[in-house]
Amino acid sequence: MSKIQSIFGVYADQLQVVINESLAMFAPTWYQNYFDWSPTQTQLNFVQVIGAARIEAAASIVDRSSSSPLRSRAMLAKYQGEIPAIKEKFSMTEQDYRDFLNIQALNFSNQDAQKQQLLNYLFGDIQKAGSAAHKRLDIMALQAVSTGKISLTVDWNPDGIILKDDLDLLMPGDNRKQAAFKWSDKADATPIDDITKLVSDARLLGHEFAKILISPSAFLNMAHCNQTITSLISFNALQKGASVATLDKVNEYLTANLFPQMEIVNQVVGIEKDGIIKSVRPFNDANITFVPAGKIGTIKNAYCMEELRPVSDVNYGSYNHALISKWQENDPWGEFTNVELNAFPAIDLIDRIYIMNVEF
């Protein structure tokens, strides 16, 4: 079916201007805190090379006439794949448009009000489309950081690609740890000891952490553990029962003991299936993640085909690497807003990230 010019005419022609003037209205994302964008590629395949992180050995002191000792080189691991297409489309039906025309008619004498209503109506689907694409990146990034894998099961991607097995991001097996006792077992759990051991063992390998990423439920379990409360009481020299394990107090204790601070990850994302939106939390509640300072990965991305070969009579704009397009069809009548984002989060520092399961 052929595509024809959007019903929004000159305003659709200035789609990029409309987007640029409304950037603050798009939904905020979590992934940008820990991922940068890599240069955009033309091809859809990528190869991510991971250097096995290890402390470098000091050079040897040798006799001046001796040859240099031969050192080992860090092994390289790689995973490759096709950058997936993140797509979504919204339609305005004939009845939607008739309703819009009626609203415009009510303000016939007020052209400023008509213009603002038109821009609001135009931007509504653009905002939903642009935000939705980046929320999908949030899902993948949060899964990756909290599990070392990305899941594309029917629960996570109901109307798209379904994979039986998770996409493994090649986290070293030794970087996966388990708490001594479940943190939900407040009498026996030893979260302070668990953190101490993991951080101490990692330091022996030259790995330092800036933060511990943790879900609200995992933090509350930790806060209610007897060991946590007892440790805070001792640290603050308080009477028994006088300490409340708030996030601030726990972080104060961790900092004083040269441990990374905790950061609550509480992102909720909607996934639509059969017209019903279900709220999900992509960050795994059963795990806590130790991450180094700075960005930990990059968003691999590729140009959309319509960026390379635009379609006649389709209006285009972009929002943070996502291509947004608008057009009209006449049989049946409809106005469409589409988004496409070819992107995938790669954790470049996967060897320096540790995950501890606290609810095995």
C-alpha positions in Angstrom: 0.0 0.0 0.0 1.4 3.4 -1.0 2.2 6.1 1.6 1.1 9.6 1.1 1.8 12.9 2.8 0.8 13.2 6.5 -2.4 15.1 7.3 -0.4 17.5 9.4 1.2 19.0 6.3 3.7 21.7 7.0 4.0 20.7 10.7 4.9 17.2 9.7 7.5 18.7 7.2 9.1 20.2 10.3 9.0 17.0 12.3 12.6 17.4 13.5 11.9 20.9 14.8 8.8 19.7 16.7 11.0 17.0 18.3 13.9 19.3 19.1 11.6 21.8 20.9 10.0 19.0 23.0 12.9 16.9 24.1 12.1 17.3 27.8 8.7 15.6 27.2 10.2 12.2 26.3 10.3 9.6 29.1 13.6 9.5 31.1 15.7 6.4 30.7 18.0 4.5 33.1 20.5 3.1 30.6 22.1 6.5 29.9 23.6 6.5 33.4 25.8 3.5 32.5 26.0 3.3 28.8 27.3 5.6 26.0 26.4 5.4 22.4 29.0 3.8 20.0 29.4 5.3 16.5 26.5 4.4 14.3 27.2 1.6 11.8 26.0 0.9 8.3 26.0 -2.9 8.6 23.8 -4.7 11.0 26.3 -7.2 12.3 28.6 -6.3 15.2 31.5 -8.1 17.0 32.1 -7.2 20.6 35.6 -7.9 21.8 36.1 -8.4 25.5 39.6 -8.3 27.0 39.8 -10.5 30.1 40.3 -8.1 32.9 43.2 -8.9 35.2 45.8 -7.1 37.1 48.9 -6.5 35.0 52.1 -8.1 36.3 55.0 -5.8 37.1 58.0 -6.0 34.8 60.9 -8.1 36.1 64.3 -6.7 37.1 66.8 -8.7 35.1 70.5 -8.7 34.3 71.3 -6.1 31.6 72.6 -8.7 29.3 69.5 -11.0 29.6 66.6 -11.1 27.2 63.2 -9.9 28.4 61.0 -12.4 30.0 58.0 -13.5 27.9 54.7 -12.5 29.4 51.3 -14.0 28.8 48.6 -11.9 27.1 45.1 -11.6 28.3 42.8 -14.0 26.4 40.2 -12.4 24.2 36.6 -13.6 24.0 34.1 -12.3 21.6 30.4 -12.5 20.9 28.8 -11.5 17.7 25.3 -11.0 16.5 22.9 -8.9 14.5 21.8 -5.6 15.9 18.0 -6.1 16.5 15.4 -3.7 15.2 13.3 -2.1 17.9 10.0 -1.0 16.2 6.6 0.3 17.1 3.8 2.0 15.3 0.7 4.0 16.3 -2.3 4.7 14.1 -4.9 7.4 14.0 -8.2 6.1 12.6 -10.7 8.0 10.5 -12.9 8.4 13.6 -9.9 9.8 15.6 -9.3 12.4 12.9 -13.0 13.3 12.7 -13.0 13.9 16.5 -9.9 16.0 16.1 -11.6 18.1 13.4 -14.5 18.7 15.7 -12.2 20.0 18.4 -10.5 22.3 16.0 -13.9 23.7 14.8 -14.7 24.7 18.4 -11.7 27.0 18.4 -12.3 28.3 14.8 -12.0 31.9 15.9 -8.8 31.3 17.9 -6.0 30.4 15.6 -3.4 30.2 18.3 -5.5 27.6 20.2 -6.0 25.7 17.0 -2.3 25.6 16.3 -1.4 24.5 19.8 -4.1 21.7 19.7 -2.7 20.6 16.4 0.9 20.5 17.7 -0.2 18.6 20.8 -2.1 16.1 18.7 0.9 15.7 16.4 3.4 15.3 19.2 1.3 12.8 21.2 2.1 9.8 19.1 5.7 11.0 18.4 6.3 11.1 22.2 4.9 7.7 22.7 6.9 6.2 19.8 10.2 7.8 20.8 9.9 6.9 24.5 8.8 3.3 23.8 11.9 2.5 21.7 14.3 3.7 24.5 12.3 1.9 27.2 13.0 -1.3 25.3 16.7 -0.4 25.6 16.1 0.1 29.3 14.7 -3.4 29.6 17.7 -4.9 27.9 20.3 -2.9 29.8 18.6 -3.6 33.2 18.5 -7.3 32.4 22.1 -7.3 31.3 23.4 -5.5 34.4 21.4 -7.6 36.9 21.8 -11.0 35.3 24.6 -10.8 32.7 22.1 -11.9 30.1 19.3 -10.6 28.0 16.0 -12.4 27.7 13.7 -12.4 24.7 11.0 -14.8 25.9 7.3 -14.4 25.2 7.0 -12.6 28.5 9.5 -10.0 27.7 8.9 -9.6 23.9 5.4 -11.0 23.2 4.9 -9.7 19.7 8.6 -9.9 18.5 11.5 -12.3 18.2 11.2 -15.1 20.7 14.4 -16.9 21.8 14.4 -20.1 23.8 17.8 -19.3 25.4 18.9 -16.0 26.9 21.6 -14.0 25.1 24.7 -14.6 27.3 27.0 -11.5 27.6 29.9 -13.7 28.6 30.3 -12.7 32.3 33.1 -14.9 33.7 31.8 -17.6 36.0 34.0 -16.5 38.9 32.2 -13.1 38.8 28.9 -14.8 39.9 28.7 -15.1 43.6 26.1 -16.3 46.1 25.2 -15.0 49.5 25.9 -17.4 52.5 22.2 -17.2 53.4 19.2 -15.8 51.8 18.8 -12.1 52.7 15.1 -12.7 53.3 16.2 -14.9 56.2 16.8 -12.0 58.6 17.9 -14.2 61.5 20.7 -16.1 59.7 21.6 -13.8 56.7 25.0 -12.1 56.8 24.8 -9.4 54.2 27.7 -7.4 55.6 29.9 -10.5 55.5 28.7 -11.3 52.0 29.6 -7.8 50.8 32.9 -7.8 52.6 34.0 -11.1 51.2 33.1 -10.2 47.6 34.7 -6.8 47.7 37.9 -8.1 49.4 38.2 -11.0 46.9 37.7 -8.7 43.9 40.4 -6.3 45.2 42.9 -9.1 45.2 42.3 -9.3 41.4 42.6 -5.5 41.1 38.9 -4.9 40.7 37.4 -1.9 42.5 33.7 -1.0 42.6 31.9 2.4 42.8 28.4 1.2 43.4 26.3 -1.7 44.4 23.1 -1.8 42.4 20.2 -3.2 44.3 16.4 -3.4 44.0 14.1 -2.0 46.7 13.0 -5.4 47.8 16.5 -6.7 48.2 17.6 -3.6 50.1 14.6 -3.9 52.5 15.5 -7.5 53.1 19.1 -6.5 53.9 17.9 -3.6 56.1 15.8 -6.0 58.3 18.7 -8.5 58.8 19.9 -8.9 62.3 23.5 -8.5 61.2 22.8 -5.2 59.4 21.0 -3.7 62.4 23.7 -5.0 64.8 26.5 -3.6 62.7 24.8 -0.2 62.5 24.2 -0.1 66.2 27.9 -0.9 66.9 29.0 1.7 64.2 26.9 4.4 65.7 27.5 3.4 69.3 23.7 3.4 69.9 21.6 1.5 72.3 20.1 -1.8 71.1 17.0 -1.1 69.0 17.9 2.6 68.5 19.2 2.1 64.9 17.1 2.2 61.8 18.7 0.8 58.7 17.9 3.5 56.2 19.7 3.7 52.8 21.6 6.8 54.0 22.8 5.0 57.2 23.7 1.9 55.4 25.7 3.9 52.8 27.4 5.8 55.6 28.5 2.5 57.2 29.7 1.1 53.8 31.7 4.3 53.0 33.3 4.3 56.4 34.4 0.7 55.8 35.8 1.5 52.3 33.0 -0.4 50.5 31.0 0.9 47.5 27.7 2.7 48.2 24.3 1.2 47.3 22.1 2.6 44.6 18.5 1.7 44.4 17.3 0.5 41.0 13.5 0.8 40.8 12.7 1.1 37.1 9.2 -0.1 36.0 8.5 -0.6 32.3 5.3 -1.5 30.6 5.0 -4.4 28.1 1.9 -4.7 25.9 0.4 -8.0 25.0 -2.9 -8.4 23.3 -3.7 -4.8 24.0 -3.1 -5.0 27.7 0.0 -3.3 29.3 1.7 -5.2 32.1 4.2 -3.5 34.4 7.5 -5.3 34.8 10.7 -4.7 36.7 13.6 -5.7 34.4 16.3 -5.5 37.2 16.4 -8.9 38.9 15.2 -8.7 42.5 17.2 -11.7 43.5 20.6 -10.2 42.5 22.8 -7.3 43.5 25.4 -6.0 41.1 28.8 -4.5 41.8 29.9 -2.1 39.1 33.1 0.0 38.6 33.1 3.8 38.3 31.9 5.5 35.1 30.1 4.0 32.1 30.2 0.2 31.8 29.1 -0.3 28.3 28.1 1.1 24.9 24.9 1.0 22.9 25.8 -0.7 19.5 23.6 0.8 16.8 23.1 0.9 13.1 21.4 3.2 10.6 17.8 2.4 9.7 17.2 1.6 6.1 15.0 4.6 5.6 17.8 6.8 6.9 19.9 5.5 4.0 17.0 5.4 1.5 14.1 7.7 2.5 10.7 7.0 1.2 8.9 9.7 -0.8 6.1 11.5 1.0 7.1 10.2 4.4 8.1 12.8 7.0 11.1 11.9 9.2 12.7 13.1 12.4 15.0 11.5 14.9 15.1 11.3 18.7 18.4 10.0 20.3 19.2 7.6 17.4 15.6 6.5 16.9 14.1 7.3 13.5 10.5 8.6 13.8 8.4 8.7 10.6 4.8 9.9 9.8 2.6 9.2 6.8 -0.9 8.7 5.7 -2.7 5.9 3.9 -6.0 6.1 2.1 -7.4 2.5 1.8 -8.4 2.1 4.6 -7.8 5.7 5.8 -5.2 6.1 8.5 -2.4 8.3 9.8 0.6 6.4 11.1 3.6 7.3 13.4 6.4 4.7 13.4 9.6 4.4 15.3 12.7 2.3 14.5 15.8 1.9 16.5 18.5 -0.6 15.6 20.4 -0.9 18.9 21.7 -3.3 21.5 23.5 -2.7 24.9 27.0 -4.2 25.1 28.7 -4.4 28.5 32.3 -3.6 27.7 33.4 -4.0 31.3 31.7 -7.3 31.8 34.9 -8.8 33.3 34.9 -6.1 36.1 31.2 -6.5 37.1 30.2 -9.0 39.8 26.7 -10.3 40.5 25.7 -11.8 43.8 22.5 -13.9 44.1 21.0 -13.1 47.5 17.7 -15.1 47.1 18.9 -18.3 45.6 
